[in-house]
């Protein structure tokens, strides 16, 4: 079984681990996002680009 890991952020960690039939999401910033997702159960995916509040940051 092939396993691929994509690290999108270091602090806090945001990792995607892809296997043949599913993927795992590890999000230390928002732990409620942590889960395992089966590819055959995904109906659709939406990518929502976050906005940065430059006044606050």
N, CA, C and O atoms as CSV, one atom per row, in Angstrom:
chain,resi,resn,atom,element,x,y,z
A,1,UNK,N,N,0.848,-1.180,0.000
A,1,UNK,CA,C,0.000,0.000,0.000
A,1,UNK,C,C,0.890,1.238,0.000
A,1,UNK,O,O,1.745,1.387,0.874
A,2,UNK,N,N,0.697,2.129,-0.974
A,2,UNK,CA,C,1.466,3.358,-1.086
A,2,UNK,C,C,0.965,4.386,-0.082
A,2,UNK,O,O,-0.234,4.487,0.174
A,3,UNK,N,N,1.900,5.148,0.483
A,3,UNK,CA,C,1.548,6.172,1.448
A,3,UNK,C,C,2.315,7.444,1.099
A,3,UNK,O,O,3.537,7.417,0.957
A,4,UNK,N,N,1.605,8.544,0.964
A,4,UNK,CA,C,2.217,9.819,0.645
A,4,UNK,C,C,1.784,10.844,1.679
A,4,UNK,O,O,0.601,10.939,2.005
A,5,UNK,N,N,2.733,11.611,2.196
A,5,UNK,CA,C,2.441,12.619,3.214
A,5,UNK,C,C,2.758,14.002,2.655
A,5,UNK,O,O,3.841,14.235,2.120
A,6,UNK,N,N,1.797,14.916,2.786
A,6,UNK,CA,C,1.987,16.306,2.399
A,6,UNK,C,C,1.875,17.170,3.645
A,6,UNK,O,O,0.848,17.174,4.323
A,7,UNK,N,N,2.934,17.895,3.935
A,7,UNK,CA,C,2.957,18.801,5.088
A,7,UNK,C,C,2.727,20.212,4.550
A,7,UNK,O,O,3.573,20.764,3.846
A,8,UNK,N,N,1.572,20.790,4.888
A,8,UNK,CA,C,1.225,22.107,4.375
A,8,UNK,C,C,1.576,23.230,5.345
A,8,UNK,O,O,1.701,24.390,4.954
A,9,UNK,N,N,1.733,22.866,6.611
A,9,UNK,CA,C,2.050,23.888,7.611
A,9,UNK,C,C,2.789,23.210,8.750
A,9,UNK,O,O,2.501,22.065,9.101
A,10,UNK,N,N,3.764,23.942,9.335
A,10,UNK,CA,C,4.542,23.372,10.443
A,10,UNK,C,C,4.014,23.762,11.812
A,10,UNK,O,O,3.941,22.919,12.706
A,11,UNK,N,N,3.649,25.010,11.991
A,11,UNK,CA,C,3.178,25.484,13.296
A,11,UNK,C,C,1.893,26.249,13.124
A,11,UNK,O,O,1.930,27.348,12.571
A,12,UNK,N,N,0.801,25.763,13.545
A,12,UNK,CA,C,0.527,24.400,13.986
A,12,UNK,C,C,0.487,23.449,12.792
A,12,UNK,O,O,0.240,23.878,11.665
A,13,UNK,N,N,0.727,22.180,13.029
A,13,UNK,CA,C,0.827,21.181,11.961
A,13,UNK,C,C,-0.473,21.069,11.155
A,13,UNK,O,O,-1.577,21.101,11.698
A,14,UNK,N,N,-0.293,20.937,9.851
A,14,UNK,CA,C,-1.385,20.599,8.933
A,14,UNK,C,C,-0.828,19.561,7.975
A,14,UNK,O,O,-0.010,19.872,7.109
A,15,UNK,N,N,-1.285,18.313,8.139
A,15,UNK,CA,C,-0.767,17.192,7.359
A,15,UNK,C,C,-1.888,16.446,6.658
A,15,UNK,O,O,-2.972,16.255,7.208
A,16,UNK,N,N,-1.602,16.026,5.425
A,16,UNK,CA,C,-2.468,15.116,4.690
A,16,UNK,C,C,-1.662,13.850,4.455
A,16,UNK,O,O,-0.553,13.907,3.923
A,17,UNK,N,N,-2.210,12.710,4.846
A,17,UNK,CA,C,-1.580,11.419,4.592
A,17,UNK,C,C,-2.498,10.631,3.668
A,17,UNK,O,O,-3.611,10.263,4.045
A,18,UNK,N,N,-2.016,10.375,2.444
A,18,UNK,CA,C,-2.808,9.677,1.435
A,18,UNK,C,C,-2.405,8.214,1.355
A,18,UNK,O,O,-1.221,7.891,1.267
A,19,UNK,N,N,-3.389,7.339,1.386
A,19,UNK,CA,C,-3.221,5.906,1.176
A,19,UNK,C,C,-3.951,5.540,-0.120
A,19,UNK,O,O,-4.455,6.423,-0.814
A,20,UNK,N,N,-4.011,4.268,-0.446
A,20,UNK,CA,C,-4.673,3.844,-1.679
A,20,UNK,C,C,-6.184,4.097,-1.660
A,20,UNK,O,O,-6.761,4.437,-2.693
A,21,UNK,N,N,-6.823,3.938,-0.516
A,21,UNK,CA,C,-8.282,4.024,-0.478
A,21,UNK,C,C,-8.818,5.183,0.363
A,21,UNK,O,O,-10.024,5.433,0.376
A,22,UNK,N,N,-7.929,5.891,1.065
A,22,UNK,CA,C,-8.410,6.967,1.937
A,22,UNK,C,C,-7.297,7.974,2.202
A,22,UNK,O,O,-6.160,7.790,1.767
A,23,UNK,N,N,-7.639,9.034,2.916
A,23,UNK,CA,C,-6.623,9.958,3.392
A,23,UNK,C,C,-6.981,10.441,4.789
A,23,UNK,O,O,-8.147,10.457,5.184
A,24,UNK,N,N,-5.959,10.828,5.517
A,24,UNK,CA,C,-6.118,11.319,6.876
A,24,UNK,C,C,-5.727,12.797,6.901
A,24,UNK,O,O,-4.751,13.204,6.272
A,25,UNK,N,N,-6.483,13.569,7.616
A,25,UNK,CA,C,-6.202,14.985,7.800
A,25,UNK,C,C,-5.856,15.205,9.263
A,25,UNK,O,O,-6.607,14.807,10.154
A,26,UNK,N,N,-4.716,15.841,9.507
A,26,UNK,CA,C,-4.306,16.209,10.866
A,26,UNK,C,C,-4.118,17.718,10.880
A,26,UNK,O,O,-3.216,18.250,10.232
A,27,UNK,N,N,-4.977,18.399,11.623
A,27,UNK,CA,C,-4.969,19.857,11.699
A,27,UNK,C,C,-4.891,20.266,13.165
A,27,UNK,O,O,-5.899,20.246,13.872
A,28,UNK,N,N,-3.699,20.636,13.622
A,28,UNK,CA,C,-3.537,21.021,15.025
A,28,UNK,C,C,-4.167,22.375,15.330
A,28,UNK,O,O,-4.464,22.669,16.488
A,29,UNK,N,N,-4.375,23.199,14.314
A,29,UNK,CA,C,-5.008,24.496,14.525
A,29,UNK,C,C,-6.505,24.349,14.786
A,29,UNK,O,O,-7.080,25.104,15.570
A,30,UNK,N,N,-7.127,23.384,14.133
A,30,UNK,CA,C,-8.561,23.146,14.295
A,30,UNK,C,C,-8.783,21.628,14.396
A,30,UNK,O,O,-9.115,20.988,13.398
A,31,UNK,N,N,-8.602,21.050,15.590
A,31,UNK,CA,C,-8.686,19.588,15.754
A,31,UNK,C,C,-10.015,18.972,15.320
A,31,UNK,O,O,-10.069,17.770,15.057
A,32,UNK,N,N,-11.079,19.756,15.238
A,32,UNK,CA,C,-12.352,19.192,14.779
A,32,UNK,C,C,-12.281,18.773,13.307
A,32,UNK,O,O,-13.142,18.028,12.839
A,33,UNK,N,N,-11.268,19.242,12.573
A,33,UNK,CA,C,-11.068,18.832,11.178
A,33,UNK,C,C,-10.395,17.471,11.064
A,33,UNK,O,O,-10.466,16.844,10.007
A,34,UNK,N,N,-9.748,17.001,12.116
A,34,UNK,CA,C,-9.011,15.735,12.069
A,34,UNK,C,C,-9.961,14.581,11.791
A,34,UNK,O,O,-10.957,14.389,12.489
A,35,UNK,N,N,-9.631,13.818,10.754
A,35,UNK,CA,C,-10.497,12.700,10.408
A,35,UNK,C,C,-9.851,11.844,9.340
A,35,UNK,O,O,-8.805,12.184,8.787
A,36,UNK,N,N,-10.505,10.716,9.061
A,36,UNK,CA,C,-10.144,9.836,7.958
A,36,UNK,C,C,-11.262,9.914,6.936
A,36,UNK,O,O,-12.439,9.832,7.286
A,37,UNK,N,N,-10.894,10.070,5.676
A,37,UNK,CA,C,-11.876,10.203,4.608
A,37,UNK,C,C,-11.643,9.107,3.572
A,37,UNK,O,O,-10.537,8.973,3.050
A,38,UNK,N,N,-12.673,8.327,3.274
A,38,UNK,CA,C,-12.606,7.289,2.249
A,38,UNK,C,C,-12.876,7.929,0.880
A,38,UNK,O,O,-13.845,8.672,0.721
A,39,UNK,N,N,-12.027,7.643,-0.094
A,39,UNK,CA,C,-12.192,8.228,-1.426
A,39,UNK,C,C,-13.546,7.890,-2.044
A,39,UNK,O,O,-14.148,8.743,-2.696
A,40,UNK,N,N,-14.036,6.671,-1.854
A,40,UNK,CA,C,-15.298,6.271,-2.490
A,40,UNK,C,C,-16.527,6.886,-1.822
A,40,UNK,O,O,-17.639,6.741,-2.330
A,41,UNK,N,N,-16.343,7.575,-0.686
A,41,UNK,CA,C,-17.490,8.219,-0.040
A,41,UNK,C,C,-17.530,9.723,-0.279
A,41,UNK,O,O,-18.462,10.389,0.171
A,42,UNK,N,N,-16.538,10.274,-0.980
A,42,UNK,CA,C,-16.499,11.711,-1.257
A,42,UNK,C,C,-17.366,12.012,-2.471
A,42,UNK,O,O,-17.182,11.435,-3.542
A,43,UNK,N,N,-18.306,12.918,-2.287
A,43,UNK,CA,C,-19.203,13.306,-3.372
A,43,UNK,C,C,-18.675,14.541,-4.095
A,43,UNK,O,O,-18.691,14.594,-5.324
A,44,UNK,N,N,-18.207,15.531,-3.340
A,44,UNK,CA,C,-17.664,16.737,-3.951
A,44,UNK,C,C,-16.683,17.402,-2.989
A,44,UNK,O,O,-16.680,17.124,-1.790
A,45,UNK,N,N,-15.856,18.280,-3.538
A,45,UNK,CA,C,-14.872,19.015,-2.754
A,45,UNK,C,C,-14.932,20.470,-3.183
A,45,UNK,O,O,-14.972,20.775,-4.375
A,46,UNK,N,N,-14.939,21.371,-2.200
A,46,UNK,CA,C,-14.897,22.806,-2.476
A,46,UNK,C,C,-13.637,23.379,-1.854
A,46,UNK,O,O,-13.326,23.103,-0.696
A,47,UNK,N,N,-12.915,24.175,-2.624
A,47,UNK,CA,C,-11.733,24.855,-2.123
A,47,UNK,C,C,-12.115,26.301,-1.857
A,47,UNK,O,O,-12.514,27.028,-2.766
A,48,UNK,N,N,-11.987,26.711,-0.596
A,48,UNK,CA,C,-12.337,28.070,-0.204
A,48,UNK,C,C,-11.060,28.766,0.222
A,48,UNK,O,O,-10.433,28.382,1.209
A,49,UNK,N,N,-10.676,29.793,-0.525
A,49,UNK,CA,C,-9.458,30.526,-0.216
A,49,UNK,C,C,-9.721,31.443,0.970
A,49,UNK,O,O,-10.652,32.248,0.949
A,50,UNK,N,N,-8.893,31.315,2.004
A,50,UNK,CA,C,-9.041,32.148,3.191
A,50,UNK,C,C,-8.590,33.569,2.920
A,50,UNK,O,O,-7.744,33.813,2.059
A,51,UNK,N,N,-9.155,34.493,3.652
A,51,UNK,CA,C,-8.773,35.899,3.528
A,51,UNK,C,C,-7.963,36.297,4.750
A,51,UNK,O,O,-8.290,35.911,5.872
A,52,UNK,N,N,-6.910,37.067,4.533
A,52,UNK,CA,C,-6.063,37.538,5.619
A,52,UNK,C,C,-6.505,38.930,6.017
A,52,UNK,O,O,-6.660,39.814,5.175
A,53,UNK,N,N,-6.708,39.114,7.318
A,53,UNK,CA,C,-7.033,40.437,7.837
A,53,UNK,C,C,-5.707,41.144,8.104
A,53,UNK,O,O,-5.098,40.961,9.158
A,54,UNK,N,N,-5.262,41.955,7.136
A,54,UNK,CA,C,-3.957,42.585,7.222
A,54,UNK,C,C,-3.885,43.623,8.340
A,54,UNK,O,O,-2.794,43.917,8.827
A,55,UNK,N,N,-5.002,44.173,8.750
A,55,UNK,CA,C,-5.015,45.136,9.855
A,55,UNK,C,C,-4.655,44.438,11.159
A,55,UNK,O,O,-3.889,44.973,11.960
A,56,UNK,N,N,-5.205,43.244,11.375
A,56,UNK,CA,C,-4.928,42.491,12.596
A,56,UNK,C,C,-3.537,41.883,12.576
A,56,UNK,O,O,-2.849,41.879,13.597
A,57,UNK,N,N,-3.109,41.364,11.420
A,57,UNK,CA,C,-1.813,40.692,11.354
A,57,UNK,C,C,-0.708,41.705,11.194
A,57,UNK,O,O,0.464,41.333,11.119
